[in-house]
């Protein structure tokens, strides 16, 4: 479904992502692990078309997308739930959700079906649909960010640091339960996380990113038992 070949991206002239190659198959649940500043967000923004690589290619469903603007990448079926949520705080919950469905706005019936699906995943959002997004709790805002990204009905969902700043109980609810349910419903997921233990417990495979480069890859069970991963990201 997704193939990166020697992708490099600069931020302010600095190569934040360097020569990254990876593959995601349809139905996969893959985790990208790395500490703060490792290049995870730059990588995700590059895949989503927000940033342009200066080297390498990105293919989605067999077609190159590395030169496309972000809105056209979304139309191809790839959606990014960004780090820090990036909601519209002065707009209501329902308006944030409808903005996520903007590319599908001509098909009211399907949009309504997607709305009911995300309300099923996050019932609190239905209760608060008229409330301003900026007045929600941190956990509720993260739920809204994920729900908004699902409103475009993506085939591949990129989740960038969804646990950041959340209480452990909320993290278990959102990551352990909801994201797993989204994957089981048929959505391919690429997850970026600093919480390596949690990510590897629910993902099928993983890549470890350090200083903008992939240094390890493998099945989740292999990475969980890797001494370097345990020492750097889990705690032996």
C-alpha positions as a printed NumPy array, in Angstrom:
array([[  0.   ,   0.   ,   0.   ],
       [  2.793,   2.429,   0.912],
       [  6.405,   2.305,  -0.258],
       [  9.171,   4.783,   0.569],
       [ 12.471,   4.524,  -1.275],
       [ 15.478,   6.501,  -0.018],
       [ 13.34 ,   9.415,   1.165],
       [ 15.154,  12.464,   2.585],
       [ 13.54 ,  15.686,   3.81 ],
       [ 15.059,  18.952,   5.034],
       [ 13.746,  21.256,   7.744],
       [ 15.352,  24.686,   7.467],
       [ 18.198,  23.228,   5.446],
       [ 18.807,  20.45 ,   7.994],
       [ 18.246,  16.857,   6.78 ],
       [ 15.688,  15.763,   9.4  ],
       [ 14.842,  12.55 ,   7.511],
       [ 17.627,  10.693,   5.729],
       [ 17.441,   7.902,   3.161],
       [ 14.38 ,   6.189,   4.631],
       [ 13.001,   3.111,   2.908],
       [ 10.012,   1.194,   4.252],
       [  6.948,  -0.699,   3.104],
       [  3.436,  -0.952,   4.515],
       [  1.121,  -3.656,   3.2  ],
       [ -2.649,  -3.398,   3.115],
       [ -4.04 ,  -4.41 ,   6.503],
       [ -0.765,  -3.824,   8.359],
       [ -0.435,  -2.171,  11.739],
       [  3.086,  -0.74 ,  11.827],
       [  4.761,   1.352,  14.528],
       [  7.505,   3.928,  14.036],
       [  9.481,   4.223,  17.268],
       [ 11.917,   6.919,  18.268],
       [ 12.706,   9.544,  20.85 ],
       [ 11.692,  13.183,  20.605],
       [ 13.537,  14.772,  17.675],
       [ 14.236,  11.473,  15.914],
       [ 12.364,  12.623,  12.792],
       [  9.029,  10.853,  13.215],
       [  6.837,  13.907,  12.665],
       [  8.903,  15.052,   9.677],
       [  8.539,  11.586,   8.182],
       [  4.771,  11.566,   8.644],
       [  4.35 ,  15.071,   7.262],
       [  6.431,  14.069,   4.253],
       [  4.282,  11.01 ,   3.574],
       [  1.114,  13.119,   3.901],
       [  2.338,  15.743,   1.427],
       [  2.721,  18.571,   3.942],
       [  6.493,  18.529,   3.329],
       [  8.268,  17.641,   0.098],
       [ 11.298,  15.318,   0.066],
       [ 14.418,  16.575,  -1.683],
       [ 15.382,  13.   ,  -2.523],
       [ 13.62 ,   9.678,  -2.956],
       [ 10.133,   8.508,  -3.905],
       [  6.866,   7.745,  -2.111],
       [  4.318,   5.416,  -3.682],
       [  0.79 ,   4.874,  -2.405],
       [ -1.287,   2.096,  -3.944],
       [  1.374,   1.802,  -6.635],
       [  1.239,   5.466,  -7.683],
       [  3.821,   8.188,  -6.85 ],
       [  2.532,  10.807,  -4.417],
       [  5.72 ,  12.603,  -3.277],
       [  5.066,  15.553,  -5.592],
       [  1.353,  15.886,  -4.793],
       [ -0.104,  18.561,  -2.487],
       [ -1.575,  17.34 ,   0.796],
       [ -5.213,  17.721,  -0.295],
       [ -4.665,  15.4  ,  -3.249],
       [ -2.912,  12.858,  -1.028],
       [ -6.009,  12.806,   1.203],
       [ -8.184,  12.207,  -1.866],
       [ -6.058,   9.146,  -2.665],
       [ -7.09 ,   7.627,   0.692],
       [ -4.313,   8.618,   3.113],
       [ -5.109,  10.649,   6.231],
       [ -2.791,  12.139,   8.872],
       [ -3.8  ,  12.684,  12.487],
       [ -1.068,  15.19 ,  13.378],
       [  1.055,  15.569,  16.465],
       [ -0.469,  18.125,  18.822],
       [ -3.998,  17.503,  17.445],
       [ -4.129,  20.749,  15.381],
       [ -7.843,  21.252,  15.967],
       [ -9.812,  24.403,  15.229],
       [-10.41 ,  25.429,  18.875],
       [-13.005,  28.128,  18.152],
       [-15.151,  25.765,  16.11 ],
       [-17.523,  23.179,  17.524],
       [-16.848,  19.452,  17.659],
       [-19.254,  18.783,  14.791],
       [-17.695,  21.493,  12.605],
       [-14.207,  20.047,  13.182],
       [-15.535,  16.646,  12.157],
       [-17.235,  17.987,   9.053],
       [-14.01 ,  19.697,   7.986],
       [-12.401,  16.24 ,   8.108],
       [-15.022,  15.112,   5.595],
       [-14.531,  18.115,   3.294],
       [-13.344,  16.077,   0.305],
       [-16.533,  13.96 ,   0.569],
       [-18.934,  16.85 ,   1.183],
       [-20.966,  16.111,  -1.968],
       [-22.093,  12.744,  -0.593],
       [-24.174,  13.619,   2.453],
       [-25.352,  10.056,   3.093],
       [-21.845,   8.604,   3.282],
       [-20.619,  11.488,   5.433],
       [-23.476,  10.869,   7.851],
       [-22.54 ,   7.185,   7.983],
       [-18.938,   8.112,   8.818],
       [-20.181,  10.508,  11.48 ],
       [-22.189,   7.754,  13.142],
       [-19.166,   5.452,  12.98 ],
       [-16.883,   7.911,  14.768],
       [-19.61 ,   8.621,  17.313],
       [-19.72 ,   4.873,  17.908],
       [-15.986,   4.876,  18.607],
       [-16.117,   8.069,  20.685],
       [-19.602,   8.466,  22.241],
       [-18.451,  11.51 ,  24.239],
       [-18.043,  13.436,  20.975],
       [-21.709,  12.955,  20.154],
       [-22.63 ,  14.28 ,  23.58 ],
       [-20.387,  17.297,  23.041],
       [-20.931,  17.891,  19.328],
       [-22.033,  21.492,  19.889],
       [-19.19 ,  22.315,  22.29 ],
       [-16.158,  24.322,  21.172],
       [-13.192,  22.034,  20.507],
       [-10.885,  24.234,  22.566],
       [-12.932,  23.634,  25.71 ],
       [-12.57 ,  19.832,  25.615],
       [-10.171,  17.968,  27.889],
       [ -6.858,  16.766,  26.467],
       [ -8.148,  13.232,  26.022],
       [-11.34 ,  14.417,  24.362],
       [ -9.345,  16.639,  21.996],
       [ -7.227,  13.651,  20.975],
       [-10.381,  11.644,  20.358],
       [-11.68 ,  14.469,  18.174],
       [ -8.404,  14.649,  16.231],
       [ -8.535,  10.922,  15.48 ],
       [-12.235,  11.084,  14.626],
       [-11.663,  14.022,  12.277],
       [ -8.944,  12.103,  10.431],
       [-11.355,   9.176,   9.997],
       [-14.011,  11.384,   8.416],
       [-12.172,  11.309,   5.08 ],
       [-12.622,   7.499,   5.153],
       [ -8.912,   6.699,   4.733],
       [ -7.467,   3.401,   3.605],
       [ -4.246,   4.284,   5.45 ],
       [ -4.303,   6.254,   8.705],
       [ -1.144,   7.952,   9.999],
       [ -1.263,   8.573,  13.75 ],
       [  1.503,  10.888,  14.976],
       [  2.145,  10.646,  18.734],
       [ -1.498,  10.144,  19.792],
       [ -0.522,   9.458,  23.424],
       [  1.447,  12.688,  23.901],
       [  0.436,  14.591,  27.035],
       [ -2.327,  12.181,  28.028],
       [ -2.89 ,  10.375,  31.321],
       [ -2.042,   6.625,  31.282],
       [ -5.695,   5.626,  31.696],
       [ -6.702,   7.729,  28.691],
       [ -3.784,   6.338,  26.672],
       [ -4.916,   2.769,  27.358],
       [ -8.444,   3.667,  26.26 ],
       [ -7.469,   5.475,  23.077],
       [ -4.439,   3.448,  22.001],
       [ -5.175,   0.043,  23.45 ],
       [ -8.846,  -0.12 ,  22.589],
       [ -9.976,   2.428,  20.012],
       [ -7.01 ,   2.34 ,  17.626],
       [ -7.026,  -1.448,  17.759],
       [-10.729,  -1.374,  16.857],
       [-10.034,   0.985,  13.94 ],
       [ -7.419,  -1.438,  12.629],
       [ -9.703,  -4.435,  13.067],
       [-12.367,  -2.633,  11.028],
       [-10.024,  -2.791,   8.024],
       [ -7.985,   0.419,   8.172],
       [ -4.238,   0.098,   7.664],
       [ -2.372,   2.01 ,  10.384],
       [  1.05 ,   3.602,  10.668],
       [  1.617,   4.729,  14.252],
       [  4.351,   7.048,  15.517],
       [  5.093,   6.669,  19.222],
       [  7.645,   7.369,  21.931],
       [  5.879,   4.813,  24.129],
       [  7.554,   1.831,  22.513],
       [  6.197,  -0.812,  24.862],
       [  2.59 ,   0.191,  24.252],
       [  3.061,   0.571,  20.493],
       [  4.735,  -2.808,  20.069],
       [  2.063,  -4.531,  22.134],
       [ -0.595,  -3.634,  19.551],
       [  1.354,  -3.302,  16.271],
       [  2.391,  -6.158,  13.984],
       [  5.756,  -4.728,  12.956],
       [  7.956,  -1.81 ,  13.835],
       [ 10.765,   0.474,  12.667],
       [ 13.127,   2.297,  15.012],
       [ 14.128,   5.805,  13.945],
       [ 17.229,   7.571,  15.255],
       [ 18.572,  10.899,  13.988],
       [ 16.369,  10.712,  10.913],
       [ 17.427,   7.205,   9.888],
       [ 15.956,   3.737,  10.363],
       [ 18.334,   1.73 ,  12.55 ],
       [ 16.176,  -1.329,  13.313],
       [ 13.124,  -3.041,  11.914],
       [ 11.269,  -6.262,  12.543],
       [  8.244,  -7.959,  14.021],
       [  6.924,  -6.419,  17.21 ],
       [  7.822,  -9.501,  19.233],
       [ 11.433,  -9.298,  17.998],
       [ 11.758,  -5.608,  18.824],
       [ 10.218,  -6.093,  22.274],
       [ 12.96 ,  -8.585,  23.038],
       [ 15.758,  -6.588,  21.435],
       [ 18.273,  -5.456,  24.081],
       [ 18.889,  -2.097,  22.378],
       [ 15.171,  -1.328,  22.134],
       [ 14.574,  -2.376,  25.746],
       [ 17.43 ,  -0.254,  27.012],
       [ 16.648,   2.862,  24.958],
       [ 12.853,   2.869,  24.814],
       [ 11.333,   0.419,  27.284],
       [ 13.626,  -0.057,  30.238],
       [ 15.283,  -3.407,  30.658]])
